[in-house]
Amino acid sequence: MTKLIAFIDGSAYAESVLDHAAWVATTVAAGVDVVHVIGRRDVSSTPFDLSGSLELGARSSLLNELAEHDRQRAKLAQQRGRLIVDAGVQRLLQAGVPAALGKLRNGDIVEAVQELEKEADLILIGKRGEAANFAKLHLGSNLERVVRTSTKPVLVASRAFRPIQRFLVAFDGGPSVMKAINHIANGKLFAGLQGHLVTAGRDTPETRGKLEAAANLLRSAGYTIHTHIEDGEPEKVIAAHAEADHIDLLIMGAYGHSRIRSLFIGSTTADMVRSVRRPVMLFR
């Protein structure tokens, strides 16, 4: 890895995103672009239906006032955004990341992802943003859109960072999770960490063969790997192992047709991801 993109806003998850970015960047000697996207709703007024309800002069006067209001909102949004990215860069510098750069973008976060990820190796985003309902543990509205858009791995930060010592791969044998296995085996980020590979389903010779082949690939790269196959619902099996094995980071393929690959985002089992207090790294 040489470049990370950390998307932050004014939410409680911003510091965690930055702390996770600092962990990755200092481990693999990568630079970080700290990005805040000023959405269109942040710089435009609520639309009014003016048809036939006002005289021409009054309508023109109100439109002028709304235009001035929009200019002021845009100016304040720019100032606020600059403060957010400047504070983010400062946090990374204090954490020992020498190559940290702040960037502001206007528009939609998906557009920013498509523009910036071309030179990036990893995208970081918080599990929830400013607009999320924390009381109901709703996932951030931009999270799924970023994961579906990005062609790069996405690290979804939990509410608070804690040192990463053990990782768990939710293994289903599919191409996405094998991309994760190869990433771990060939990269530096997870060096020295203890790993667990967990498959939810029946323990058949085929399932066992795929699981052990992946585990042996990681073992040959120097990792200590424990394998588990348990019959049951993936969210329950994975959650149980995450707790029992003191896992600090979950790794899995994003989307697809298997029960595991559709587990975290956009599935009937998303309740577990909403409440799990661990970061998740997703591969497509």
N, C-alpha and C positions, 0 to 999 in steps of 0.2 A: 504494500500500500504506500502511496505517496501523497494522496490528497483525500481529505474527508470534507463532507458538506454537512454542517450542523444547522438545522433549521430551528430557530427559537422565536418565541413571542414573549408576552408579558405574563405567562402562566407560571404556576408553581413548578412545572416540569422543566423550565428552561435551565435552571442550575444543574439539574440531573443530566440533561442532554449534554451540557458543557463538560460535566465531570466524566461522563462516559467517553466523550470525544477526547478528553485529556488522557484517559487511560489508553485508548487506542493509539493516539498520536505519539505518546511518550514510549509506548511499547514497540512500535514499528517505525518510529522516526518519520512521521507523516506531518504534513501541514494541514491546517484546518481553515476552511472558509466559514465564518459565522454569518448566517443569512437570516434576515428578517424580511418577510413579504408583507407589504402594505396592500391589503385587499381592497377591492373596489368598494365594498360596503363601508370601509373606513374613511373614504374621501368623498362620498356622495350623499346628498340629502335624501330623505324618504320622499318618494315621488308623490306629487299631488295631482288630483284630477281637477283641472282648472276649466274644463269645457263648459261654457255657458253659465258658470257660477259667478263670474266677476266681470265688471266692465273692463274694457280694453286697457285703460290707463292703470287701473288697480292691478290687473293681471300682469302688466309689464313691470310695475313696481315690485310686485311680489317675486317675479322671476329674477329680477336684478338682486333682490335680497337673498334669494336662494343661491344664486351664483356666487355672491360674496361669501355666504356661509360655507359653500363648498370649498372656496379658495382657502378660507381659514382652517377648515377641517383638514384639508390636504397639507397645509403648512404644519399644523400641529402633529399630524400623523408622521410626517417626515422627521420632525424634531424628536418625537417619541421613539421612532424606529432607530434613529441614529444613537440615541442614548442606550437602547437595548443592545445594539451590536457592539458599541464601544465598551459597555460593561462586560459583554460576553468575551470580547477579545482580551480585556484586562484579566478576567478570571483565568483564561487559558495561559496567558503569559505568566501569571503567578503560579500556575500549576506546572510550569516548566516546558510549555509548548512554545518554541521560539518563532515558528512560522504560523502566525494566526492573523487572519485578515477579515475585516468586517465588510459586509455587502448588504445594500438595500435593494429590494426589487419591488416594483409596483405591478399589480395585477393578480394573477392566480398562482397558487403554490405549484400546481401541476406544470404550468409554463416555466416556472423557475427551475423545477426539477429537470425538465427536458433540456433547458439551456445549460445548466451547470454540471449535470452528472457526466457529461461527455469526458471531462477531465478528472472525474472523481472515481475513487475505488469503493467508497462506502457512504451511505446516506444515514444521518441520524435525525430522529424526530421523537418528540415526547408522545407518550401514550394518549395524553389528553392535552388540549390547548385551552385557550382563554374562553372559548365558547362552549366547552364541554360541561355537562351536568355532573359535577363531582359527587353530589349527594347520591345520584343514581348510578354512579360508576360508568357513565356512558363513555365510549371511546371517542377520541377526537374526530371531528368530521373530516379532517384532512388526512387522517392516518391511512385509511383504506385506499384513498385516491393516490397517495404517494406510493404505497406498496404496489398497487396495480400498474402505476405508470413507470416506476423506476426499473431499469434493466440491471441495476447494481444491487448488492445486498443492502438491506435496510436494518439498522439497529434501532429498535423501539425502546426508549429509555423508560424505566420504572420511575416511581415518584422520587426516590432518592438513590444515589449511587452507593454501592458497597463493594469492597474489593472483590475481584473476580478470581476465585480459586478453583471452582469446579463448574463444569458445563455439562449439560444434558442435551443430547440430540434425539429428537422425536423421529425415529427411523421407520420409514415405510418402504424403503427400497426403490423409490421413484427417482427420476432424473434430478429433481430439484434438491432433494436431500443428499444425493450423491455429489452434487456440486458443492454442497456445504462440507461434506467429508473431504473432498479434494482441497477445498479452501483451507481447512484446518491442517491437513497433512502437509501442504506445500507452503504455508505461510508461517509467520513468526508470532502472530497475535496470541495464539493459545499455547505457545511453548511453555512447558513446565506445569501446565494445569492438568488436573485429573478429569477424565471424561467418562460419561455414562451414555450408552446407546440403549434406548428403550423402544421396544416394539409392542404395540397393543394389538393382540389378536392371538390366533391359535399357534401353538408351537409345532409347526410342520417342518419337515426336512428342508423344503425350499426357503421358508422364512428364516430358519436357523442358518442356512447356508449364506444367504444374503447378508444377514446381520453380522456373522462372524467374518465374512470377507471384508466388510467395511471396517470392523474392529481391527482386523489384522493389518489393514492398510494404515490405520492410525498408529498401531503398535510398532510397525516397521519404521514409522517416523519418530519414534521415541516416546509415545504417549502411553500412560497407564490407563487402560480402558476396561470398564466393566459393562457387561451386556445383560439385558433383561428382556424376557418375553413373557407377557402376561395377558391372559384373555380378559377382555373387559372393554368398557368405553374408554376411548383414548384420553378424554379430558380427565377422567378419574385416575387412570393408570399413571399418566404423566404427572398429574398434580401430586399423587401419593409419593412418587419417586422424588419429585422436586423437594418435597418436605423431608422425607426420610434420609435422603442422601445429601442434604444441605446444599442444594444446587444454587449457584449464583447467576447463571445465564442459561436460558433455553435457546436452542437452535433448531430450526426446522425449515422445510420447504414451504413456500407461500403458494396457496391455492392448488388447484388440481382436483382430481376426482376422488382421491382416497380420503378416508375419514380423518387421518392425521393432517394431511396437507391443507385441508379446508378448516382445520380446527380453530385457528386463532382469529381469523377475520372473515366476516360475512357468512357465518354458519350458525346452525342451531346450538352449537356448543360454545358460542362466543362468551357466555357468562363466565367461563373459567378465565379467559384472557382479561376480561374486565376487572377481575378481582385479584389475579395473580400479582404478587409483589416482586416480580423479577423482570429484568430486561429480556427482550426477545430479539434474536437475530434471524431475519427471514431471507431466504434465498429463492429465486425464481429459476 
